[in-house]
Amino acid sequence: MKKIIKNTAILTAITLVAGMLLGLVYEITKKPIAVAHENAKQEAYKKVLENASSFENMDSFDKNDANKLLREAALLENEISEVAVAKDEAGEVCGYVITVVSHEGYGGDIVVSVGIQNDGTVKGIEMLKIGETAGLGMKATEDVFKNQFKDKQVSQFQYTKSGEAGDEMIDALSGATITTNAVTNAVNASLVYFQNMIGGAVNE
């Protein structure tokens, strides 16, 4: 009986010490992880709006209102997580970066940042998070796919498997239609928000 009590006490002590050490490690690494995440985000912002020199969170952004808007637009599997106001070197607003979380990815959530200049032109997209199939869905991170959205001023995008022409048409990734659909809908979610909450509808 004494041995059982002793072993239990030892295990309890080990568990407590391990818990304390894990908590300590978390506190030590929490700030560097947050800094790395913020740096990665800022790098993505610069890529999608190259003429911007600074980015600030948009004070008027309301996540609930944004996602209600997406539900009304039948983009149910998408959420807008952040909106940043982009300013040029003169301090003038030159566009917005809208970050969307898509729950439609094949390998889990895909987080896409979309740069949209003031006239509604998409200037670029970058993946902040993606875990799709190597050699298939992960091709969404390559410029040949991402650049299909670049410098396009359309109301909405759609993907095609037949190479159909048009600024709004995106060639689907071979063997990765689910990923293509997820990214396209995420970009469309950013456009819905921009057109309804920021810059007005884009004329086709």
Disulfide bonds with the S-S distance in Angstrom:
none
